[in-house]
Amino acid sequence: MQNDQRREFSIDYFLSAAECNAQQEMSLSLLAQRCIDIATAHANRIGAGYSRMLELGASWVLSRMTLEMIRMPRINESFAMTTWIQSVNRHFSERIVEIADAKGVAIGYGRLVWVGIDIVSRRPIDLTPIFSALEPSERACPIERQSRLTAIDQADETSMYRFRYSDIDFNRHVTSSRYVELMLDQWSLDYFDRNRVSRFEIAYLSEAHCDDVVEVRRKGDSRVQDLEIVNGGSVITRSRVTFVPRHTDGSMGCDAE
Amino acid sequence: MQNDQRREFSIDYFLSAAECNAQQEMSLSLLAQRCIDIATAHANRIGAGYSRMLELGASWVLSRMTLEMIRMPRINESFAMTTWIQSVNRHFSERIVEIADAKGVAIGYGRLVWVGIDIVSRRPIDLTPIFSALEPSERACPIERQSRLTAIDQADETSMYRFRYSDIDFNRHVTSSRYVELMLDQWSLDYFDRNRVSRFEIAYLSEAHCDDVVEVRRKGDSRVQDLEIVNGGSVITRSRVTFVPRHTDGSMGCDAE
C-alpha cells in the first residue's frame, strides 16, 4: 500500500433506492454506520484494527461522533467517503470522514473520537504501542469539534423504548447507529419533510443491552434540540441535533423554522 | 455487458463487525436487504429496473421472499451473492439469490417474487413489454418455493408496535427489512444464542405507514412459528420462521429443540 493510501483511505458508494429514507436521501443512521465501517476498514488496513487491539487485550470503542452535512447523498447517487486520522494521543484517536459527491466536492464531514479500552477492566488503555500505525494526515476538516453536551435538567418531552434483539450488535450492546434512529424517531415524518438535520452530535457514555427499557428525554428550541437516553440512573448517550428548514437546503444557514 | 453477466449478476461482500448481530453473523434483516439490493441492481443493469418501469407508469413491489441458509456469513468473512431470474410470467418475476462462501460454495439461497404494479391503481400490470429484458437462467435453485401462509386463527402470543420515522423507506411505507426485524424481535437474545433461523418466509400483503400501531401475532411449536403483522382489520405481512438448534449448525436438519 502506498503511503498516501495509508494516510487517507477512500471507498466509493452508490445510494440504492432501498437504502433511502422517506425523503429519498441517505438516512443519518446509515451515514453513521458507514462512517463506523470505513473507520474500521481503514484501521484494519493500517494494522490498527480490532485484531491488533486484541493482541493488547483491548478494543476500540466509539466515544463521540459529530456529523455535519451541507446535504445528504440522494437516491441513485454515487458518492465517496474518505477517512484520515487527524490526531492521536495516549488515550484516543480523532478520525475525520469526508463525504464527497461524484465530482469530488465535499458535501459533509464526520468527526469520530475512538478510545482504546481494556477488554476486561473496560478502562482506557495507553495507545502508545500502536502509535506507529496511526499516522495523522495534514488534511483539514472544516467542521467544529463536538460541543460539550451537558445533562438535561428538565425535559420538554420524554418517551420510553425497550431495546430488542435486532437492536443488538456483535458486542451484545445496542448498536451505535440504533441510538441515532431512536433519537430521530422523536420527531414525525412530516417534520423531516419540512426540516433536515444539518448537524448531529452524539456522545456514547455507557452501554445499553437487550431488554433494557430506556427513557428518551429532549429539550430545546425549533433549531437545536438536546437529547439524552437514560437507563435508570445512568446516561447511555447524549446528543445535540441541529435542524434547518428544507427551503434553505444547500446552505449551512441558521434560519429558525 | 456480456450475455452471461446479463443472465447472472454477482457482487462480492465483506461482513464487517459493525454489520453483525449478537451472534457475530449477518443478521437476517441485512440478508433480506442485500437480496433486495442485488435484485434492484441487476434489474437496473438489464434495463428492467425502476426507471424502465416508470416509463410504463409502474413500479416493482416485492411480494414474497424466502430465505434458507445452511449458515450465515460470519464476522470478517468474505462472501458473494449471485442473482438470476428463474421465471417470468405476465404478472410476476421470480428471482433467485445464491449466497456463497469465499471458496464459491453455496451456503444459502433466497427466492424473491416481484410483481409489477401500476403506480396509480396499485393493480398488477402486464409485464410483457419488458419480457425481452427479463432473461431467465437455466441455473437451478435447491430450496422449496414458499409455503402457502394462511391466517392465524388463535395466536399463542401477541405484542404491539408503533412504526416510527426510521422504519420508513423511500416509498413512504415501512421498509421491507424492518418487518423481518420486528418478527424476530418476538424472541429473546438468549433464544437466538441457542437457535438459528434455517428458513424464513414472508409474504408482503399490504403496506404499513409511519405511526401505524400494529399487532404482531404468532403461533407454532418449538421448530416452526407462523407470524402475522396486523393493522386493524388488514394483514400487512404473513411469515413462517423455521428454527434449528445451533448444535446442529451446518446441517439443514429438522431436529426439534
Interface residues (C-beta under 8 A of the other chain):
Chain A: S16 A17 A18 E19 C20 N21 A22 Q24 S27 S29 Q33 I36 D37 T40 A41 Y50 I75 R164 Y165 S166 I168 D169 F170 R172 T175 S176 E181 L182 L184 D185 W187 S188 L189 F192 C210 D211
Chain B: S16 A17 A18 E19 C20 N21 A22 Q24 S27 S29 Q33 I36 D37 T40 A41 Y50 I75 R164 Y165 S166 I168 D169 F170 R172 T175 S176 E181 L182 L184 D185 W187 S188 L189 F192 C210 D211
